[in-house]
Amino acid sequence: MKTKYIFLLLLSAIFAYTFTQTFDSKLNLNGDNVHYMKLAENLAAGDGYSHNTPEGTVPASHYPPGYSAFLAVFIFLGINNLIFFKILNGILLLGGLIGLFYLIEKQTESLSLAFVATALTLFSPKILEFASMVMSEMFFFACSVVFFISLYQYAQRDTVRFFKSPWFYLSIIAAVAAYYTRTVGAALILALPVFFLFRKEWIPALSSVAGSVLLILPWSIRNAAHGIESRYLGTIMTVNPWRPESGNISSVGEMFEKMIVNFDETVIKGFKEILFPFLEINYDKGSGFFSIIGGLLIVAVIFYGTWKMEKIKWPLIAYLAGQIGLFMLWHGGNGSRYVVPIAPFLFVGFYVGLYHLILLLWKKEHKLKPHLPYAFLVLIFLMHAPVEAQAEVAKRPHPPAYQNYFTIAKEMQKQFPKNVICCCRKPELFTYYASNIYAVNYKYAIDSNELLQDLIQKKVDYVVLEQLGYGSTARYLYPAIIANPELFPVIWHLPNPDTYLLKFEREKAIEKMTDLDR
């Protein structure tokens, strides 16, 4: 017992070191974090799960409400601070790892293996990067750990009728909470009846499905009442969501090709990047033969490790298989980003699997056998350099292009009237610094007139032409401005790199569109 607490203390110390080293106090530039915080603010203010428009609030549905609801609790209590939310996510990571430590130790009876697998997780830069973002990944991970602990505890009490076990209800709540946090939580809802079916507990299996459906139903009814359709099917069937002109997938062959590409990106490459960050991964080209074989061997070891988690092996296998299936259906272009919520489970599966494979080969009894997992810690020497690189990235200021972009936002906040409508890339980031300005994105349309018509319909007053690095600005917005310079007079220009605030002459644009229709 004393040794266990020493290991947990060491794990906490490692977390304190790697988390503080890589902690990024800046606003993350992906934009989703601002959405989560704005939605949480509206929830805390009693405006429901909604986002703001010049006409008032409208129901939101782009993200499930779980993580924003979690943040809203703290905002309601008077804590609305970016740094606090980042630290909170770090605490969720540590708490989840302590939960995994518990599960590994109980299933393998090896404290050293439990410590090593969870400690190495804290040297994965991608996990550390997301741990200091105000994003849903860590909350989802924490819900997942609670789910598997609940199933393990349920399995420990076989004599108790299922409806009398609090762990039965907690497993349903945790699975649904994960689903409300990220829709890929559907893999946990799948894993729940799988757990009971392999135990031949038919009524609990049906009851768990019924309980999950009942808890999900209010969200579905709410969306149906507001006429909100799921965006997920549309995204799955889209060739490239960032290039709508590419159209939709129209054949089984195209879907199969997409799934193969996504499997290569997220599983073959993504799993390697997460587990072995010191390896160089090239996401710009497909994996070669030996890279694929290596990736498949890693997957095999992970699933072998989950098989060795005896009490929870079937739901854990179903969960990981379900996640891989969802990776293959979703759109690509994000590297290992979508792997992050399950990344700690990959460390568990891989190192538990590797440990048991070595034991299979090492038949002879030896006093060093129980200490075998410590040998895996040699990887820290290789993993530490990528952690240091992530620490350097965290301490850098925002790139100059974003500094110009945010400068324009801050000045518009000071000088422009409320509810002025500004068109720009990453509008959520813009409104973080200009809450009085209503920012919208431009339409991804090759036809410049179609883009202009969209600006008119959105009643845009100003346009920001930036160099944030997104291809869509050069592909869609810039050509429309060049083709119609009289509609976009320059209000302000910031150099290095060139960033422009442009006035959109909406009335002139309306006249031009009317003339074209004649």
N, C-alpha and C positions, 0 to 999 in steps of 0.2 A: 504493500500500500504506500509506504514512504517513497519507494522508487518511482511509483506512478506519478506522484506529485512533483518529484524532482524533474521527471521528463516533461510534465506540463509546464513547469516553471521555465525549463530550457526552451520549450516551444514558444512560450510567450516572449522570452528574451530575443529569440531569433526573429519573431514577428516584429517586435519593437525596433530591431535593427533594420530589417529590410523595408519595412513599411515607412519608417521615418526617412530612410535614405532615398526612397523613390517617391515620397509624397509630393504630389503636384498641387500646389495651392491655387493655381490658375483655373479659370473657367475652361472646361474642356471644349475643344473646337468642333466636336461632332454635332452639337446642337440638341441632341435628344435630352441631355441633362437639363437644359433650360425648359423644355417642354414639361418634364416631370415636375420641376419646381413650380412652374406657373399653374399647372393643373392642381398641385397640392395646395397652393395659395387659394385658389378658387374653392376647393373643397373645404378648407379651414374657414373660409369667409362665409360659408353657407350657400354658395352659388352652385353647388352640385359639381358633378364631373363635367366641366365645361371649359371652353377656351374663349378668349375675348375677341370681339369684332367691334368696329365703330358703332354698330347698332345695338351692342350688348353682348351677352354671353350666348353661346350655342353649344349643344351637347357635343362632347368629344368622344371619340372612339378609336382613334389611330393607335393608341397604346391601351392595353388593359389597365384597369384602375388600381391594381394592388399596390404597386410601389408608391404611387402618388398618395394613396390613402395612408400608407405607412408614414410618409413624410408629413402629411397633413396633421397627424397627431402631434408632432413636435411644433409645427407652426401654430396650431391651436393653443399650445401651451406657452407660446411666446418665443419659440426658438426658430428663427428663420435665417440661417447663416450658412453660406456655402462651405466654409471650412468645417463647421460642425457636421454637416451632412457627409462630407468626405471622410471624416474620422469615424462617423457612425458606420459607414460601409466597411472600413477597416476592422471595426469591432465585429461586424457580421462575419467577415472572413475568418477572424480568429475563433469566434464562437463555433462556426461551422467546422473548422479543423479540429477543434477539441472534441466535437461530436464524432467526427470520423476517427479520431484517435481512440475513442471509446469503442466504436464498432469494430475496428481492426483488432484491438486488444482482446475483446470478448470473443471474436470469431477465430483468431489465430493463436490466442494465448501467448502472444509475443509482444511484450512492451517495447522491445527494441525495434521491431518491425513497425509498430504503430507510430513510434516517434520518428523513425527515419522517413517513412512515406509522407507524413504530414510536414516534417521539417523541409524536405526537398521541394514540396509544393510552394513554400515561401521563397524559393529562389527561381521561380518562373516569372520573368519580367511582365509577361502579358497579364497574368493574374494580378500582380502588384499594380500595374497600370490601371486596371479597371477597379481595383480596390480603393483608389483615391479619386474616382469619378463619382458624380451623383447620378449613377445609373442603376438599373434594376438587377444586374448580374449577381451581386453579392446577396441581396435579399432573396433572390430565387434560389441560390445555392443554400442559404440557411434554411429555407422552407424544405428543400430536398433532403437535407440532413435530418431535420425533425421527422420527416416522413419515414425514412429508413430506420431511425431509432425507434419510432412508434411500432413499426412492423417487427423489429427485433424483440422489443419488450412484450408485444402481443404473443410472439412465438414462445417466449419463456414461460408463459402462463397458460398452458394447454388445458388446465382443468377448469378455467373460468369460461362461462358462456360468453359468446362474442358480444352480445348486447349489454353485458355487464362490465366489459373491459373499457376503461377510458382510452386505452391505446388504439382501439378500433376507431373511435370517433376522432381522435387526434390525427390519425393517419389520413382520414378523409379530409379533415380541415386543412392539413398541411398540403395535400395534393391539390386541392382546389385553390388554396392561397397561392401556390406556385403557378397554377393556370391563370389566375387573375393577375399575376405579375408578368409572366411571359407566356404567350399562347403555347409555346413548346412544352409547357407544363402538362399538356395532354399526354405526354409520354409517362408521366407519373400516374395520371388517372388510368392509363392502360396497365401500368405495373401493379396497381392496387388489386384488381380482381385476379390477376395472374398469381399473386401471392397466395390467395385463398384457394384458387383452383388446384394448384399443385399440392396443397394440403388437403384436398378433397373436402373442403368446407364450402358446400354449394350455396347454402343460404347466406352466409357472410359475403360470398362473392357477389351475389345478386344485390344484397343490401348495400354493399360498398358502391356499386354502380348506381343504384337508386339514390343513395345519399349524395354522390357527386353530381348527378344530374339535377337534383333538387337545389343544390347550392349554386350551380351554374345558371339555372333557369332565370333568375331575376335579371341577370346581365343580358341574356338573350331577349327577354321580354322588353326590357328597357330600350335596347337597340331597335327592335322591331317597331315599338311604339313611335320612335323618332324617325323611322324610315331609313335607318342606318344599315347598310349591307357590309358584310365582312370584306376586308381588303385582301385577305390571304389567298383566296382562290384566284383572284385576278392577278396577284403577284406571281403565284406559282405558274400560271399559264402564260406569263409575259416572257418574251425572249430576253429583253434587257429593260428593266424598269427605268433606267436612266436615259434610255433612248426609245421613247414610245413608237417612233416611226419604224422600229424593227418589227413591230407587230406581235402577234401571239403565237404560241406553239400550236402547230396545226396537225401534227402527226405523232404516232407512237414513237417513231424513230427520232424525232426532234426531242421529245421528252426523255427518251433513253439517253441520248447524247448529253443533254443537260445534266441528268442525274450522274452520269459518269464523270463529267467535268467537276461537278460539285463534290463528289466523293473524293476525287483526287485533291481538290483544294482544301476541304475541311478535314478529311480523315487522313489521307496519305501524308499531306504536307502539314495540315493544322495540328494533328496530334504530335508530330515530330517537333514542331515549333514550341508547343506547350511543354512537352516533356524534356526536350533537349534543346534549349534556347541557344546553345553554343554552335549548333549546326546552321549552315547557311541554307536558307530556303528561298527558292526562286518561284514566285507566284505568277510570273509572266509567261511561263511555258509549262507544258505538261510534264509530268514525272516520267523518267526513263524506267526501263525494265527493272533494274536493281533497286531503284528508289521505291518502286511499287512493291516489290517483294519485301523490302525492309519495312515499309509501312504496314503491309499485311501481317508481318510477323509481330509487330508492335501491337496491332489490334488483337491478334491471337493470344498474346501474353496477357493483355488486359482482360479479355473474356475468361481466360483460364483463372486469373486472379479473382474475378467476380464469382466464378464457380466455387472457389475455395471459401467464400463467405457464406458458409453453409446455411444459416438460418434465413438469410435474405437473398440467396443467390438468384432465384428465379425472378423476383421483381427487379433486382439490380440489372440482370441481363436484359429483361424486357425494357427497362428504362434506357439503357445505353443503346440497345438496338433501335428503339423508337426514336431516340435523338438522332442517330445516324440517318435513319429514314427521312426525318424532317430536314436534316441538312441537305440531303440529296434533292428534295423537292423545292427548297427555297432558292432564292437567286444567289449567284456567286458574286465575286468581286470584293469580298470582305476578309479574305484570308482566314485566320483562326478566330476572328471576333466572336462568331456564334458558338465556338467551342468553349469559350471562357466559363459560362455558367456550370458546365459539367467537368471542367478541367481538374479540380481536386479529386474527383472520382476516378479520373484517368490515372492519376498518381497512385491512388489506392490499388486499382486493378493491376497496374503494371508492376508495382513493387511486391505486392502480395503474390502475383503470378510468378515473377522472377524468383522470388524466395522459394516457392514450392517446387519450381522446376529444378533449381539447384539441389534441393533436398532429395528429389527423385534420383538425381545422378550421384549424389553423395550418400551412399548407403551406409557406410561405416560410421559407427558412433564416435563422436569426438567432442571433447569438452568445449571446443570453439563453436560448435554448431549453433547454440542459442545466440551467439554474438555475430553470426553471419551478416545480418542486415547492416551492421556498422560499416561494412565494406562499401556499401552503396554511397556512403557519405563522401567518398572520394570525388564524386561528381560535383560537389560544391565548388571545388577548385576550378572546374570548367564553367559552372553556372554563375559564378560570382562576377565574371567580366561582363556578361550581358546585363546583370543587375546594376553594375556600376554605370553602364551605358544608359540604362533607363533613368538612373539617378541624375545623370547629366542633362538628359532631355527634360526632366521634370523641373530643373532649376533654370532652364533657359526662358527668356521672355517670349511672348507671342511673336511669331514671324512679322516682319515689317508690313506685309500686305494686310494682316489682321489688325495691326496697330493702326494703320490708316483707316481701315474699315470701322473700327471701334471709335476712332476719333470723330469721324463723321456722325456716327450714332450719338455720341455724347453731345456734340454741338447741336444736332437737331433736337435733342431732348431739351436743351437750354433755350433755343431760339425759335422753335417752331410751335405753332398752336397744337393743342391736343387733337388726336385722331387724324392728323395728316397721314395719308397713305403713301408708303414708300416701297417700291419694288426693288428687291435685292436677292442675291443668293444667300442661303442660310438666314432667313428672316428671323428665326427664333433667337439666334445669337445677337442680331441687331436689336431686337426688342429688350434683351437683357440690359443693355445700356441705354435704351431709349424707350422706356415703358409707355410714354405718352404717344409714341408713333405706332401706327398700325402697319407692320411690315408684311409683305406678301412676296411670294416667289413669282417668277415669270413662267409662262407656259413653255414647255419643251416642244417647240414647233419649228420645223425647218422653214416653213413659209413665214416670212417677216410680217405679212399682213395679218396672218392668223395670230401671231404674237401681239401685234398692235391692238387687234380687236379684243384680246384678252385683257390688256392693260386698260382699255376703255371700260370694259365690263366691270373690272375691279376698282374703277374710279381712282386710278393711280395718279398721284400728284408729282412724285419725284422718283428718280431711278438712280441706283448706285451701280456704277460700272467698276468692278474690282478685279483683282488678280489673285484670288484666294487659291487658285490652282485647280478649280473644277472645270472640266472640259465643257460643261453645259453653257457656261457664260460665253465662251468663244464660239460655240456651235450654234447657239440660239439667240442670245441677247445682243451680242456685239454686231452681227450682221444686220439685225433690224435697226440698230442705231446708225450704222454706217449708211444704210439704204435710205434713212429718213433723218438726216442731220438737223433739218429745220424743226423737227418735233422734239429734239433733245438738246436745248441750249445748256452750256456748262455754267453751273452755279459756283462750284468750288473744285479745285484741282489740288491733290496732294501728290508729291513726287516720291519716287524710290520705294515701292514701285508706283507707277501712275494709277491713281484712284480718283474717280470722278463722282461728284454729286450733280446729277442732271435734272433739269425741270422737264416734266413731261407735259407738252402742250396738248392737253386732252381735247380741247375744242377744235384745234386745227386737225388733230388726228381724226376726230369724228367727221369733219368736213371732207378729209381726204378719203376716208372709207366710203362715205356717201357718194362721192364722185366716182369711185371705182365701181360701185354697184350700179351706176346708171348705164 
